[in-house]
Amino acid sequence: MKAVQLVGHGGLDQLLYRDDVPTPEPAPGEVLVDVHACGMNNTDVWVREGAYGTETDAAEVSTWRRGRSTLTFPRIQGADTVGVIAAVGEGVPAERVGQRVMVDFSIYHRPEGDDSLADIDYMGHGRDGGYAEYQAVPAENAYEITADITDAELATFCCAYLTAEQMLVRARLAAGERVLVTGASGGVGSAIVQLARVRGAVPYAVTSAGKEAALREIGAQDVVLRDVDDLVAEVERVAGGPVDVVADLVAGPMFNDLLRVLRPEGRYTTAGAIGGPVVQLDLRTMYLKQLELHGSSQGTRTAFRRLVRYIAGGEVRPLLDRTFRLSEFHDAQRAFMSKSYVGKLVVVPDRHWEQVGAHHAAP
């Protein structure tokens, strides 16, 4: 089959588009997905670059899980798989062949009912993902979706919305509370804006100029430009005072200001640090205001099933910027790293391009 393989840490030259990759076969309890679309995520880039560092050296080349890596090369990345079940392994009902599915990309090492994420992994890292024509996945991770949206639109939800949902679960965001969302124009940030509204909360978005209208359209109460001279004063002006929760995907130089905009006993939750992972923290701000700080990554089975219900009920909508052919993967990742879009970018295997990708492509 055709697939994009990551062959080592480094630049885009470490991503090879190949046409001779063995097509996987579903093991017992698995299904084989004919991939129609796969969304792009920040972790794709950070894993390629080895940009996760270690707990003792932030600059050391290291992949996701920091010292407990399951990554081996070559690896097919891609967490946001959408497609049709083409075959089933032993023990899986044959009636599942032909189902349109969205894949829960998480690799759970704990039994059903145990929602601990202490030892979680994901497809595209611990095993091959969806930047390919076919992907084998555990049958229970393949959720049938009948919602009236395209495959490319459906591929915008998986990782971003699960990550966003878990962040808000960790922060216990409640109806009526105000949440400040950084990196709001990206996949996870735009998901947080929508999922806050699902909860009856009031989201305020931090973003760059030119993206304000798009964020208001999906539910942002108001927008703060990230390069404003005084972030704290501007947030308090726009939101009418301190906020209850900060959902941060940027960190970097603004980190301490984000703690300052929280009310006493406010909550901070993060699942990313695209503005810089090593930050300055005045612990006095944290302890004198009785703040809670939550780290979050991926999500639970329970959160994913809740996401499936949101999609089925039309409570969230896709925010797809554009699609790329799988053979154009380098162009797709360059566009992704530019951050000059709102929502998500999605890649489509070339053989499904006319059916799935062409009408979402850039003009």
DRENZABA-651597 format. One record per residue: x, y, z of N, C-alpha, C, O, CB in turn. Coordinates in steps of 0.02 Angstrom, whole numbers, plus 32768, in hexadecimal, padded with zeros to 4 digits. Glycine has a CB too. Example, Ala and Ser with C-alpha at 12.3 -4.5 7.8 and 13.67 -1.06 7.14 Angstrom:
2
82947EE4818682677F1F818682947F5B818682C87F5A81A782357F2081C4
82827F90816282AC7FCB816582858002818A829E8039819282C07FE2811E
REM end
This chain:
363
802A7FC48000800080008000802C803E80008069803A800A7FD08000803D
800D80777FF4802F80B77FF9802880D2803F7FF280CC805E801380EA7FC4
805D80F08059805D810A809D8096813C80A580C6813B807E806380D180D2
8090816780D780C7819480EA80E88176812880C7816C815B80AD81DD80F8
812881688123814C814B815C817D817E817981A181A081548173810B8146
817D818381BB81AF81AA81DF81EA817B81EC81E28147820C819381C78222
8225818D81D2825E815F81D682938174820982C481518213827F81598192
828881AE822982B781C5825C82A4820B82738277822A8256830081C48242
82C6822382A782B9826782BF82DD829982928314828C827A82D0826F8309
82BD82D1828682DD8305825E82AB832D823682738339824D830E82E6822F
82BF834381FA8296836D81D08265834781A6825A830B81B082C2839781A4
8247836A81778215834B814B823283128121820E82E7810981F6837F811E
827483128119829482DC80F2828E82998115829B826580F782DD82ED80E6
827A829981558271825A8179822C823B816C821D82058185827B826681C4
8202825E814681C08244813381C2822E80EA81CB825780BD8189827B813E
81BA81ED80DF81BF81D1809C817C81B78084815B819080A781F48198809A
816781CE8049812A81B3802A813E817780008165817D7FD0810681E97FFE
8124813C8012813880FE7FF280FB80D97FD780C380E17FF0815E80D18024
810880B07FA480D280897F8680DB803E7F8F80B880167F6F80CC80997F3C
810A802A7FBA811A7FE37FC281157FCD800C81367F9D802081607FD57FA8
80EC7FF0803280E57FDF807980B37FA5807F807D7FA8806280CC801C80A3
80C47F6F80A280967F3680A880537F4C80C680507F6F80F880B57F0080D4
801D7F3680A67FDA7F4380C07FD07F1A81007FDB7EDD80FE7FA37F33808B
7FBB7F3881377FB37F1281747F797EE1816F7F4A7EEA81487FA87F4181AF
7F7C7EAD81977F457E7E819E7F297E8381E47F4E7E8882157F5D7E35818E
7EE67E8381EB7EC97E89822E7ED67E4B82587EC67E1382427E7E7E978229
7EF17E5482937EFC7E1D82C27EB97E0B82E27E887E2E82D87F317E3082F8
7EB77DD583097E797DC6832E7E627E0283577E897E22837A7E837D8A835C
7E217E1183527E067E4A83767E107E8D83547DFE7EC183717E237E4C83B9
7E2C7E8E83187E3A7ECC82F57E107ED282B67DF27EA1829E7E847ED282E4
7E0E7F0E829B7DF17F1B82597E247F3E822D7E507F6082467DAF7F45825F
7E1C7F3681EC7E467F5981BC7E1D7F93819F7DE87F8881827E607F2A8183
7E377FD081A77E14800C81907E328022814E7E6E802D81487E18804581C4
7E078029811C7E19804A80DD7E16809580EB7DE080B280F07DE9803580A2
7E5180B480F27E5580F981097E3C812980D27E548127809A7E9D810B811D
7E0C815380E57DF3818680B77E1081CB80C77E1681F5809A7DA8818980B9
7E2181D881057E3A8219811A7E5C8212815D7E4C81E781857E02824E811D
7E8E823F81697EB0823F81AA7EC6828681B97EE982A681927EEE820E81A9
7EB1829F81F37EC282E382077F0982EA82227F2682B982387E9182FB823B
7F248327821F7F68833582357F678354827B7F378377828D7F8B83638204
7F9D834782A27FA1835F82E67FE8837682F78018836382D67F8A83298317
7FED839F832C802F83B78341805E837F8354809B83838349802783E7837B
8043834A8372806F83148388809382F3834D80CA82D88357804782E083AE
807682F68311809882DC82D680DC82FF82CD810F82DF82C0806D82E48297
80DA834182D48116836982CA8147836083038183835682F8810483B482C3
812E83638341815A835E837B817C8319837E81B6831583928133836B83BB
815882E4836D817782A2836C81AC829E833581E2828383408142826B8362
819C82B882FA81CE82B882C4820D82DD82DA824482C682CE81B182D88284
8204831682F9823E833E830E82608323834D82978339835D822883858319
823F82F58370825A82DF83B0825B831783E2828A831E840982A182C383A7
8226834083E1822683808405820A837D844B81FC83B18469820083B283DE
82008343846781E2833D84A98214834484E381FF834E851C81BE82FC84AF
8254834084D582868347850A827F8310853E825982E08535827F838A852B
82A483178574829F82E985AC8294831285EC8298834F85EB82DE82BC85B3
828782F08622827B8314866182BA8334867C82B6836086A7825E82E48694
82F4832086648333833D867B8354836986478382838F865883628306868F
833E83658607835C838D85D28326839E85A08313837485768398836885B0
830C83DC85A382D583F0857882E783F0852E82BC83ED850382BC8434858C
832983F4851F833F83F884D9835183B584BB835E83B0847F837A842784D4
8352838184E38366833F84C983328324849882F6832D84A28370830D8503
834A83048463831D82E5843282FA82AA84538319827A8468834582CE83F2
82B982B084578291827C8479824B827F845D823382B484498292828584C6
82298246845D81E68244844281B28245847981C2824784B481DE82078416
817482418465813B824184938144820A84C7815E81D584B780F98237846C
813082158504813681EA853F817981F38562818181D88599812E81A1852B
81A98218854681E5822F8568820781F8859281FC81F385CE81D482698595
822E81CF85718255819C8594823281598598824F812885AE826481B385D9
81F28157858281CE8117858281B4810A853B817E80ED85328193811885B5
81DA811E850981C1811F84C581B580D984AA81DB80AA84B681F281438499
817E80D38484816E8096845F817980A184148167807683EC81268080846D
819580D98402819F80EA83BB81D980C2839E820F80C083BA81AC813583B2
81CC80A1836682008081833E81F9809982F681C380AC82E081FC80338343
8230809782D1823180AC828B82388070825D825980408270826A80DF827E
82188071822281EB80A5820B81A780A1822E8192806C824381E180A081C0
818780DA8233814580DE82528116810682268129813B820D814A80FE8299
80DA80EF821C80A5811481FA8081813D822F80618120825C807480E581D3
8084817F822B806281A9825A801981B38246800181938217808581ED8260
7FF581DD82697FB081EC82587F7F81D1828A7F738194828C7FA181D28214
7F6081FD82B27F3381E782E77EEA81EE82D67EC081CF82F77F41820E8325
7ED9821582A37E93822782977E748201825D7E5F821F822C7E8D8272828A
7E7181BF82627E5C8195822A7E11819182247DEC818582547E7981508232
7DFA819A81E67DB4818E81D37DB5816381947DDD816F81677D8E81D281C7
7D89813281917D87810881567D4F80D4815B7D1F80DD81807DC980E5814C
7D58809F81347D26806A81317D47802881427D7E801A812A7D05806780EA
7D267FFF816B7D427FBE817C7D437F91813F7D0F7F8381217D1A7F9C81B6
7D807F7B812C7D897F5280F07D8E7F0880FF7D7F7EDE80D47DC67F6880CA
7DA37EF6813C7DAA7EB081507DAB7EAC819C7DB77EDE81BD7DEC7E918131
7D9D7E7181B67D9D7E6881FE7DC87E2C82117DCF7DFD81EB7D557E5E8218
7DE67E30824D7E0C7DF982677DE07DC7828B7DA47DD182937E427E138295
7DFF7D9282A17DDB7D5E82C57DB77D7A83027DD37DA283277E0B7D2682DA
7D797D65830B7D527D7B83457D2B7DBB833B7D067DCF83687D7F7D83837D
7D327DDA83017D0D7E1882F37CD57E0882C27CE27DE9828E7D3C7E5082D6
7C977E1B82CF7C5F7E0B82A27C6B7E23825B7C807E5C82507C1F7E2982BD
7C5E7DF8822B7C687E0981E57C3B7E4381D07C497E66819F7C5C7DCC81B8
7C037E4C81F47BD47E8181E37BF37EC781EA7BD67EF881D27B977E7C820F
7C2C7ECB820A7C4C7F0D82127C6D7F2481D17C797F6081C97C807F0B8249
7C7A7EF781A37C987F0B81627C687F3C81407C2C7F2F813A7CA57ECC8134
7C837F7481297C5C7FA781087C477FE081357C2D8013811C7C207F8980EB
7C517FDA81767C3F801181A47C6E804C819A7CAB804381927C417FF981EC
7C528089819B7C7B80C5819C7C8C80D381E57C6180D682107C558102817B
7CCD80DC81F27CE480E182377D13811C82417D35813382137D0780A0824C
7D148134827F7D46816282997D6C813C82CF7D4E811B82F97D2581A482B5
7DAE814182CD7DD8811882F97DEC813F83377E06817783337E17810182D4
7DDE812183727DFC813983B07E45812483AE7E5480E883B27DD6811D83F0
7E71815583A97EB88148839D7EDF813283DA7F19811F83D57ED781868381
7EC0813584157EE4812584527EF080DA845A7EC680B184497EBE813F848F
7F2B80CA84747F3C808584857F36808084D17F5F809B84F67F858070846C
7F03805E84E87EF5805A85307F15801A854C7F0A7FE385337EA88059853D
7F3C802385807F5D7FEA859F7F387FD385DE7F4F7FA786027FA57FFB85B1
7EFE7FF185EB7ED77FDF86267E937FC686107E7B7FD985DA7ECF801B8656
7E737F9C86377E347F7D86227DFB7FAF861E7DFE7FE5863B7E227F458650
7DC67F9B85FB7D897FC285F77D727FD4863E7D707FAA866B7D527F9C85D1
7D60801386477D4A802A86897D7F804C86B17D70806F86E27D307FF086B0
7DBF8044869E7DF6806686BF7E0B80A086927E2B8095865E7E33803486CC
7DFA80DC86A67E078117867D7E498139868C7E54817286777DCF81488685
7E76811886B07EB8813586BB7EDD813C86797EDB810F864F7EE0810B86ED
7EFF817586717F27818186347F72817F86447F9B819A861F7F1581C68616
7F84815F867B7FCA815F86917FF8813A866080338148865E7FCF814086D5
7FDD810B863A800880E3860E7FEB80DF85C87FEC80AA85A88012809D862B
7FCF811785B07FAF8116856E7FE2811F85368017813B85417F7A814E856B
7FD0810884FB7FF9811184BE7FC9812284867F8D81278492802480D084AD
7FE3812A84497FB4813984137FCC811E83D08007811283C57FAA8185840D
7F9B811383A47FA880FB83607FC9813383387FB1816C83387F6880E3833E
7FFF812283178029815482F78069815E831E8096818383098004819682F0
806C813D835880A8813F838280BB80F9839B80F180E0838B809D816E83BF
808E80DA83C1809C809683DA808B806083A880A3802783AF8075808B8418
80638070837580558044833D804280718303803580AC830C801D8010834E
803F805482C78034807D828B7FF0809F828B7FBE808482A3803B8053824D
7FF080DD826E7FB58106826B7F98810A82257F9E80DB81FE7FC4814A8284
7F77814382177F4C814881DD7F66816E81A17F40817A81727F0F816781F1
7FA78180819F7FC2819F81627FD481688130800E8160811E800081CC8172
7FA28144811B7FAB810980F17F6880F780D17F35811580E17FC680CC811B
7F6A80C780A37F2C80B280837F03808380B07EC6807F80A97F3C80908041
7F26805F80DC7F03803181097F238035814F7F5E804481567F057FE880EE
7EFA802781827F12802581C77EEC7FEF81ED7EAE7FEB81E87F0A806A81E9
7F107FC682117EF17F94823D7EEA7FB182837F1A7FCD829D7F1B7F51823E
7EAE7FAA82A17EA17FC582E47E777F94830C7E527F6C82EE7E7F800B82DF
7E7B7F97834F7E4D7F6E83777E047F7F83657DF37FB9835C7E5A7F7983C2
7DDB7F4C83617D967F56834C7D717F8783797D487FAE83617D717F14834B
7D7F7F8583BA7D5B7FB183E87D6F7FFA83E07D4C802683F97D677F9B842F
7DA6800783BE7DBC804C83B27D9C806A83737DA480A683677E07804F83AC
7D798042834C7D5B8059830E7D108065831A7CEA803683217D65802682D4
7CFC80A5831C7CB780B7832C7C9180C882EC7CA680F382C57CB680F3835D
7C5980A682E27C3080B582A77C1280FB82AE7BF8810D82E27BF88080829F
7C17812282787BFD816682777BCE816E823B7BE1815E82027C38819A8273
7B92818582487B61818E82127B4E81D782087B2281E781E07B2281658220
7B6F8203822C7B60824B82277B68826381DF7B92824981BA7B8D82748257
7B40829481CD7B4082AD81887B7682E2817E7B67831C81717AFB82C98176
7BB482CC81847BEE82F681737C1E82CD814A7C1B8290814B7C10831281B4
7C4A82EE81267C7882CA80FA7CAE82A781227CB982B6815D7C9782FA80C7
7CD1827881027D08825581227D3F828581377D5A827F816E7D24821F80F4
7D4E82B5810C7D8382E5811D7D6F831081597D98831F81847D93831280E0
7D308324815D7D18834A81967D1A832081D57D2C8338820B7CD18363818A
7D0782E181D07D0882B5820A7D4E82AC82257D5782A382627CEA827181F8
7D8082AE81FA7DC682A4820F7DE282E082347E1C82DE824A7DF0829781D3
7DBB8315823D7DD2834F82647DC6834582AF7DE1836B82D77DAF838E824D
7D9F831382C27D89830E83087DB782E683357DC382FB836E7D4682EF8309
7DD282AE831F7DEC827A834C7E1A829483827E06829983BC7E1082468323
7E5782A583717E8982B783A27E7A82FB83C27E7D830283FF7ECE82B98383
7E6A832D83997E60837083B37E26837383E57E2D838F841B7E5383A1837A
7DEF835783D27DB4835C83FD7DB9832F843A7DA0834184707D75834C83D6
7DD882F584347DE282CB846F7E1182EF84A07E0582EF84DC7DFF8286845A
7E47830B84877E76833084B17E53836A84D37E5B8375850F7EB1834A8487
7E2B838F84AE7E0683C884C97DD483B284FF7DCF83D185337DE383EE8492
7DB0837D84F07D7E836485207DA0835085627D87836185987D5883298503
7DD8832D855D7DFA8317859A7E15835385C17E14835385FF7E3282E78589
7E2E8386859E7E4683C285C07E0E83E285EA7E1A83F686237E6183F6858E
7DD383E685CE7D9C840685F17D8183D986297D6A83F2865C7D64841685C1
7D86839886207D75836A86567DA5837586917D8F837A86CA7D788320863E
7DE5837786827E18838186B67E0C83C386DC7E1583C687197E5E83808698
7DF983F686B87DEF843886D77DA9844086F57D9B847387157DFB846F86A3
7D7D841086EA7D39841187067D14845086F07CF1846F87187D3C840D8752
7D1B846286B07CF8849D86977CAD8492869B7C93845F86857D0E84AC864E
7C8A84C386B97C4384BC86C57C1B84F386A27C378526868D7C3584BE8711
7BDB84E8869B7BAE8519867C7BB5855C869F7BB7856186DD7B658500867F
7BB8859186767BBC85D586907C0285ED869D7C0C862986A67B9585D986CE
7C3385C086A07C7885D586AD7C9785F2866E7C8385E386367CA2859A86C7
7CC9861C86797CEE863B86417D31861886397D56860D866A7CF88687864E
7D41860685FA7D8085E485EB7DA6860A85B67D89861D85837D73859B85D5
7DE6861685C27E11863685917E3785FF856C7E5685D4858B7E43866885B3
7E33860185297E5185CC84FF7E8985EA84D67E7E861584AD7E1B85AC84D1
7EC785D384E17EFF85E984B77F0685B9847B7EED8581847D7F4185EB84E0
7F2885D084477F2D85A7840B7EE9859583F07EDF855D83D67F558568841A
7EBA85C383F57E7485B383E97E6385A583A07E2F858783927E4985EB8400
7E8E85B983727E7F85AC832B7E96856883137E84855382DC7EA085E18300
7EBD8544833C7ED4850183297E9F84CC83357E6784DB83497F1284F08350
7EB2848E83287E828457832E7E68844F83757E2B844C837F7EA284188318
7E95844B83A67E7F844183EB7E5E848084067E2A847C84277EBB842E8418
7E7B84BA83F87E5F84F884117E18850583F87DEC8517841F7E8B853283FE
7E0C84FB83B87DC98505839D7D9984D183B77D5D84DF83BE7DCA85038350
7DB2849583C77D88846383E67D748478842D7D3B846F84407DAD841F83E9
7DA3849484537D9384AB84977D5D84E084957D2F84E084BE7DD284C884B9
7D61850F84657D2E854384607CE9852384587CBA8536847A7D3D85728424
7CE384F2842B7CA384D284207C8D84A8845B7C5284AA846F7CA684A783E1
7CBB848284797CA9845784B07C99847E84F07C728467851A7CE2842584BF
7CB584B984F67CA284E5852E7C5884F985267C3384F985577CCF85248531
7C45850A84E97BFF851D84DD7BD084E284EA7B9984EB85047BF685368495
7BE684A584D87BBD846A84E67BAE846585307B77845085447BE0842A84CD
7BDE8479855B7BD6847785A47BB084B385BF7BA184B585FB7C1A847385C4
7BA184E385957B81851F85AE7BB1855185CA7B9C858185EB7B4F850E85E1
7BF2854885BF7C25857785D57C2F85AD85A17C1585A985697C67855285E4
7C5685E085B37C60861A85877CAA861E85737CD4862F859D7C4A865C85AA
7CBB860E85347D01860E851F7D18865185037CF4867384DE7D0D85D884EC
7D55866485167D77869E84F97DB7868484D77DDB865C84F37D8886D48530
7DC3869B849A7DF8868084717E3486AE846C7E2C86EB84637DDE8671842C
7E70869284727EAE86B684657EC8869D84227ED3866184197EE386AC849E
7ED386CB83F37EE986B783B07F0D86F1838F7F17872683AD7EAC86A18385
7F2086E783507F41871B832A7F0F874182FF7ED8872982F27F7986FE82FE
7F23877C82E97EF687A782C27EE0878482827F07876082627F1987E982B2
7EA3878F826F7E87877382337E5D8735823E7E3B871E82107EBD87638204
7E5E871B827B7E3986DD82897DFE86E982B87DDC86BA82CD7E6786A982A8
7DF2872882C97DBE873882FB7D79872182E57D548702830C7DBE87828308
7D66872F82A77D22872082907D1586D582907CDF86BF82A47D17873C8249
7D4686AE827B7D3E8665827A7D32864982BF7D0B861B82C87D7A8644825A
7D55866582F17D4E864C83367D0C866283557CED863C837A7D8886648360
7CF6869E83457CB486B3835E7C7D8687833F7C4C8677835F7CA786FD834E
7C87867583007C54864C82DE7C4B860882FE7C1385ED82FE7C6886438295
7C8185EB831B7C7985A9833A7C6B85AD83857C66857A83A67CB885818330
7C6385EA839F7C4C85EF83E47C73861A84137C5F8622844D7C4A85AE83FF
7CAB863683FE7CD28661842B7CA9869F843D7C8D86C184117D158676840B
7CA586AE847E7C8186E984957CA48729847E7C85875B846C7C7A86E984E1
7CE78726847F7D0F875F84687D568745845D7D66870C846C7D0E879A849C
7D80877084417DC4875D842C7DF7878E84477DEC87CA84487DC8875983DF
7E2F8773845E7E69879A84747EA3878B84457EB38750843A7E7C878B84BE
7EC287BD84297EFB87B283FD7F3987A184277F4687C1845A7F0987F183D1
7F5D876E84117F938752843B7FCE878284427FF4877B84727FAB8711841E
7FD687B38415800F87E084197FFC88238439802088558431802C87ED83D4
7FC48825845D7FB0886284807FE5887584B48006884984D07F6B885A84A1
7FEC88B684C1802188CD84EE801988B38535804A889F85558023891884EF
7FDC88B1854E7FCF889C85937F98886785917F5C887785917FBA88D885C1
7FAC8828858F7F7C87F185897F4B87EF85C37F0F87E685BA7FA087AD8584
7F6587F986007F3B87F5863B7F05882A863A7ECA881C86467F6587FB867B
7F188867862C7EE8889D862A7EB4889385F37E7988A185FD7F0B88E08620
7ECA887B85B97E9C887285817E6B883A858F7E2F8840857F7EC388638541
7E82880385AD7E5487CD85BE7E2087E585F07DE587D685E97E7B879085D9
7E36880986237E08882186567DD6885386397D9D8857864F7E2E88408690
7DED887A86087DBF88AA85E77D8B888485BE7D4F889385C37DE688DA85B9
7DA2885485967D75883085697D458802858F7D0A87FE85807D9D88078537
7D6087E085C37D3887AF85E87D1587CE86247CED87AC86447D64877785FF
7D22880D86327D02882D866B7D1F881886AD7CFC881B86E07CB9881E866A
7D5E880486AE7D7E87EF86EC7DA587AF86E27DA8879686AA7D4C87E78723
7DC2879387177DE7875587117DBA871C86FA7D7D871F87007E0787428755
7DD986E786DE7DB486AE86C47DB9867386F57DE4867287217DCE8699867E
7D8D864386EB7D8B860887167DBF85D387027DDD85B2872C7D4685E98716
7DC885CC86C07DF3859786A57E1D85B4866C7E0485DC86447DC9855A868C
7E5C85A086687E8685AC862D7E948568860E7EAE853B862F7EC885D28640
7E84856185CD7E94852585A77ECC853985767EBF855985447E5585088582
7F09852585867F45853F85657F65850B85387F7184D2854C7F7785578599
7F74852184FA7F9784F784CA7FD6851984B17FF7850084837F6A84E58490
7FE7855284CE801E857B84B58058857F84E88091857184D6800685C184A4
804985928525807C859A855A80B085CE8544809E86058531809F8556856A
80F185BC8547812585EC85358124862A856181148624859C811C860084EC
813486658545813A86A1856E80FA86B8858F80FC86DC85C1815486D98543
80C086A28575808186BA8593806A869185CF803786A085ED804B86B9855E
8090865D85E18078862D86148065864F8656802E8644866F80AC85F98620
8091867786718083869486B3804886C586AF802286CB86DF80C186B786CE
804286E8867780088715866F7FC786ED866E7F9487058686800F873D862E
7FC986B086537F8D868786527F77867386987F3C866C86A57F9886498627
7FA7866A86C47F95865D870A7F7A869C872B7F4F869987567FD286428731
7F9486D587177F7E871487357F36872587227F13874687497FAB874D871F
7F1E870E86E87ED9871F86D47EA686F186F57E6A86FC86EE7ED2871A8688
7EBD86BE87187E8F8691873B7E7686B1877C7E9B86D5879E7EB1864E874A
7E3886A4878C7E1D86B987CD7E3C868E88057E59865A87F67DD086B387CE
7E3886A388437E4D8677887A7E28863488767DEC8632886A7E41869988BE
7E4D85FE88827E3485BA887C7E2185A888347DF9857B88287DF885AF88A9
7E3E85CC88047E3585BC87BE7E5C857E87AA7E86856587D07E4885F68792
7E4E8565876D7E6E852787547E90853487117E74855386E47E3984EF874E
7ECB851A870B7EF2851D86CD7EFB84D686B37F0D84A886D87F39853F86D9
7EED84CD86727EF5848B86537F1B849286127F0F84C185EC7EB184698648
7F49846486047F72846885C87F7B842485A87F7E83F085CA7FB6848785D7
7F7F842485657F8F83E885407FC183F785087FC783D184D87F5083C88523
7FE38430850D8012844284D98039848084EB802784A4851A7FEE844C8497
806E848E84C5809984C784D480BB84DF849480F884E1849080CE84B48509
809284F1846280B08503842280D78544842580FF855283F9807A850983ED
80CB856D845980F185AA8461813185A28489815785D1849280C785DE8482
813D856484A28179855684C98167852E8507813E8544852F819C859784DE
818684F38510817484C88548819584D9858A817D84C585BF818584828536
81CB84FE858881EE851085C681D9855685D881E4858685B3823D850B85BE
81B9855E86148199859D862581B385B7866881D28592868F814D85948628
81A685F7867481B4861586B58175861686DF8140862C86C881D1865D86AD
817A85FE871C814185FA87498153861B878B8183860787AC812C85B08754
812B864D879E8131866A87E081038642880E80C6864A880C811E86B787E0
81208617883680F885EB886080CA86118890809885F688A7812485BD8887
80DC864F889E80B1867688CA806D868388AA803A868488CD80D386B988DC
806D868D8867802D8695884580038656884D7FC6865A8857803886A387FA
8023861D884A7FFF85DD884F7FE485D288957FA985C1889D802D85A4883B
800F85DA88C87FF785C6890A7FCE85FC892D7FA185EC8954803185B48936
7FDC863B891F7FB4866F89407F6D867489237F3E868A89457FD786B38939
7F66865E88E47F23865E88C57F01861A88CA7ECA861088B17F288673887C
7F2385E988EA7F0585A688F37EF3858688B07EBE856988A87EC685AA891F
7F20858C887F7F128574883B7F1B852988347F41850B885A7F3D85988809
7EF9850C88047F0384C687F07F2384C687AB7F0E84EB877E7EC0849E87F0
7F57849D87A17F76849487607F6F844C874A7F81841E876F7FC284A98762
7F538441870E7F4683FE86F57F6983F286B27F62841A86847EFB83F386ED
7F9083BC86AE7FAA83A5866F7F7B837186527F5D834A86777FF183888677
7F75837186107F45834485F07F60832E85AC7F7F835685897F00836685E8
7F5382F0859A7F6882D685597F3882A085437F29827285697FB182BB855D
7F2182A585057EF0827684E97EB0827685127E9982AB85267F0E822F84E6
7E94823B851F7E55823785437E4281F085507E6381C185397E1F825B851E
7E0C81E685747DF681A485887DC4818785557DAC81AA85297DD581A685CD
7DB78146855C7D82812785347D40814C85407D1A815885117D7B80DC8546
7D32815D857E7CF4817F858F7CEF81C1856A7CBA81D285507CEF818A85DA
7D2681E785687D25822885467D1C821F84FB7CF9824784DB7D66824E8554
7D3A81EB84DE7D3381E084967CEA81CF84857CCF81E884547D6281A8847E
7CCB81A584AD7C85819484A07C5881D184A77C2681D784847C6E815C84D0
7C6981FD84D57C43823B84DB7C4B8265849C7C1B828384847C5A82638519
7C88826784817C94828A84427C6A826E84097C4E829383E27CDF82888430
7C67822B84057C3E820B83D17BF5822283D77BD4822E83A57C4381BE83D6
7BDD822884157B98823F841F7B908288840A7B5D829B83ED7B8382368469
7BC282B284197BBF82F884047BB982FD83B87B928324839D7BFD831F841D
7BE182D483957BE082D5834B7B9C82BE83327B7F82DD83057C1882A8832F
7B838287834E7B43826C83387B0A829E83447ADB82A2831C7B33822A835D
7B0F82C4837A7ADB82F4838A7AE48338836B7ABA836483757AD782FC83D3
7B19834183457B25838283257B3983B983557B3183F483467AEA839682FF
7B5283A683917B6483D883C47BA783FA83B67BB4843083D07B6583B98408
7BD083DA838E7C0F83F883767C1183F3832B7BF283C6830D7C4E83D58396
7C358420830C7C38841E82C37C81841F82AD7CAC843B82D07C11845982A3
7C8F840082747CD483FE825D7CEC844382467CC5846C822E7CDB83CC8223
7D2C844E82507D4B848C82397D878478820D7DC0847882237D6284BA8276
7D77846781CF7DA9844E819F7DC0848881747D9984A781507D8B84158174
7E01849581767E1D84CA814C7E2684B281047E0D84D080D57E6084E38168
7E4B847A80FC7E54845E80B97E74841A80BE7E8B840480F27E80848D808E
7E7483F880847E8F83B4807E7ECC83B380507ED683E080277E5983848064
7EF5837F80597F2F8372802E7F308328801C7F1782FE80417F7283868053
7F4B83197FE17F5882D47FCF7F8E82B77FFD7FBB82DB80137F6C82CE7F84
7F898277800B7FBD825680338002825E80128034826580347FAD820B803D
8004825C7FD0804482637FAC806082A97FB2809B82B57FA1803B82527F63
803882D97FCA804F831E7FD5805D832B801E805683648036801B83507FBB
807282F88042807582FD808B80A6833380A28097835580D3808A82BB80A8
80DE833C8081810C8370809580EB83B5809180F383DE80BE814C836E8069
80C683C2805B80A284018054806E8409808C8065843F80A780808406800F
804D83D2809C801A83D380D1803A83E68114801E840E81397FF6839080D6
807383C88123809183D6816480AF841C816680AF843C819B80C783A28175
80C98434812E80E0847A812D80A684AA813B80AC84D881638100848B80E9
806D849D811B803284C78127801C84C2816F800884F3818E7FF884B280F8
801F8486818B800C847C81D1803984A481FF802184C5822D800F843181E3
807984A381F480A884C6822080A38511821980B98536824680EF84AF8210
8087852A81E28081857281D8804E85918207805185CD8216806F85818190
801E8569821E7FE88580824B7FC285BB822D7FA985E6825380058594828E
7FBC85BF81EB7F9A85F781CB7F5385E481B77F3A85FE81857FC1860D818E
7F3485B981DD7EF185A181CD7EC9859B820E7EE485A582447EF4855C81A8
7E89858D82087E5E858282417E42853B823D7E268528820A7E2585B88244
7E48851582747E2C84D282757E60849C82657E94849982857DF484CD8244
7E50847282347E79843682287E8B842F81DE7E67844681B27E5583F88241
7EC4840D81D37ED883F681917ED283AB81907EDF838981C27F21840E817F
7EBE838F81567EB2834881507ED3832E81117ED2834F80DD7E668338814F
7EF282F281157F0F82D280DA7EE3829880C57EC3827780EE7F5782BA80E9
7EE2828C80837EB7825A80657EE0822E80377F038248800B7E7B827B803F
7EDD81EB803E7F0181C0800E7EED81D27FC77EB381DE7FB87EF18175801C
7F1E81D37F9B7F1381EA7F577EDB81C47F347EB681E27F0D7F5381E37F2F
7ED381847F427EA0815C7F1F7E5A81707F357E2A815E7F137EAB81127F2C
7E5381957F6C7E1181AD7F827E0A81F87F777DDA82167F8E7E06819D7FCB
7E3982177F537E3A82607F4E7DFB827C7F2F7DDD82AA7F4A7E7782757F26
7DE682617EF67DAC827D7ED47D6C82747EFD7D40829F7EFD7DA3825C7E8F
7D68823D7F217D2D822E7F4A7D2C82567F8B7CF7826D7FA07D2A81E47F5A
7D66825F7FAB7D6982787FEF7D8982BE7FF37D6E82EA80157D908248801B
7DC182C67FD27DEA83017FDF7DE3833D7FB17DED83757FC67E2F82EE7FDE
7DD083307F727DD483667F3F7DA983A27F507DBE83DA7F467DC1834B7EFC
7D6C83967F6A7D3F83CE7F767D4F83F47FB67D2E84267FC57CF983B67F78
7D8183DD7FDC7D98840380177DDE8420800C7DFA843E80397D9883D58055
7DF984187FD07E3D842F7FC37E3F847B7FBD7E0C849B7FB07E59840E7F83
7E7B84967FC67E8484DF7FBE7E7884F07F757E8B84CA7F497ECA84F67FD5
7E59852A7F677E4D853F7F227E8E854B7EFD7E8E855D7EC27E23857E7F20
REM end
